[in-house]
Amino acid sequence: MLDGLLGNMNEKQAEMKKRLAEEIVEASVEDGAIIVKANANRQIIDVSIDTAKIDPMDLEKLQDLLVIATNEVLNIAAEREAAEAQKMISDMMPPGLGGLLGMK
């Protein structure tokens, strides 16, 4: 029984990672001067810089804004991943037992 449960869990985790890879999140700073996109697996997939909104020669500001936008998009992705993991575990619990672990 435990082998079946663990095998099912590995399969569900693989399915979850696939779904998360397809879910795109983004964060922007300075009214869209910098936009960072990632998937919900916390992989950065795109960075765009609008040079009309930020001076690319102000390297210190550019670096700071890149760090802020990157951290923000990774936080959003982590929240999506956590919600999906909680849902997966809740779905695997037998009916009526999900509340035992504080899950809904």
C-alpha positions in Angstrom: 0.0 0.0 0.0 2.8 2.4 0.9 4.6 1.7 -2.4 1.4 2.6 -4.3 1.0 5.8 -2.3 4.6 6.8 -2.9 4.5 5.9 -6.6 1.3 8.0 -6.9 3.0 10.9 -5.1 5.9 10.8 -7.4 3.6 10.8 -10.4 1.5 13.7 -8.9 4.7 15.7 -8.2 5.9 15.2 -11.8 2.4 16.4 -13.1 2.6 19.4 -10.7 6.1 20.4 -11.9 4.8 20.2 -15.5 1.8 22.5 -14.7 4.1 24.9 -12.8 6.5 25.1 -15.7 3.6 26.3 -17.9 2.3 28.9 -15.5 4.0 32.3 -16.1 4.2 35.0 -13.5 5.7 38.4 -13.7 6.8 41.4 -11.6 7.5 44.9 -12.7 9.1 47.9 -11.1 9.2 51.6 -11.8 6.0 51.6 -13.8 7.2 48.8 -16.1 10.7 50.0 -16.5 11.9 46.5 -15.7 9.7 43.4 -16.1 10.9 40.0 -15.0 9.0 36.9 -16.0 9.3 33.4 -14.5 7.5 30.2 -14.4 5.9 28.9 -11.2 8.9 26.5 -10.9 10.9 29.6 -10.0 12.9 29.7 -13.3 13.5 33.1 -14.8 12.4 33.1 -18.4 12.5 36.7 -19.5 13.8 40.1 -18.4 12.8 43.3 -20.3 14.1 46.8 -19.7 12.4 49.8 -21.1 15.1 52.4 -21.7 12.5 55.1 -22.2 11.6 54.7 -18.5 15.1 54.1 -17.0 18.5 55.4 -17.8 20.6 52.3 -18.7 23.7 54.3 -17.8 22.6 54.5 -14.1 24.0 51.1 -13.4 23.5 51.1 -9.7 19.8 51.9 -10.0 19.4 49.4 -12.8 21.0 46.6 -10.7 18.9 47.5 -7.7 15.7 47.4 -9.7 16.6 44.1 -11.3 17.2 42.6 -7.9 13.9 43.9 -6.6 11.9 42.7 -9.6 13.6 39.3 -9.6 13.0 38.7 -5.9 9.4 39.8 -6.3 8.7 37.4 -9.2 10.4 34.5 -7.4 8.2 35.2 -4.3 5.1 35.1 -6.5 6.3 31.9 -8.1 7.0 30.3 -4.7 3.5 31.2 -3.5 1.9 29.6 -6.6 4.1 26.5 -6.1 3.1 26.2 -2.4 -0.6 26.6 -3.2 -0.3 23.9 -5.9 1.6 21.5 -3.5 -1.0 22.0 -0.8 -3.8 21.3 -3.3 -1.9 18.1 -4.5 -1.5 16.8 -0.9 -5.1 17.6 0.0 -6.4 15.8 -3.2 -4.3 12.7 -2.2 -5.8 12.5 1.3 -8.8 10.2 1.8 -12.1 12.0 2.1 -12.6 13.6 5.4 -9.0 13.4 6.5 -7.7 16.6 4.9 -8.6 18.6 8.0 -6.2 16.5 10.1 -3.2 18.3 8.7 -4.9 21.8 8.7 -5.6 21.5 5.0 -8.8 22.7 3.4 
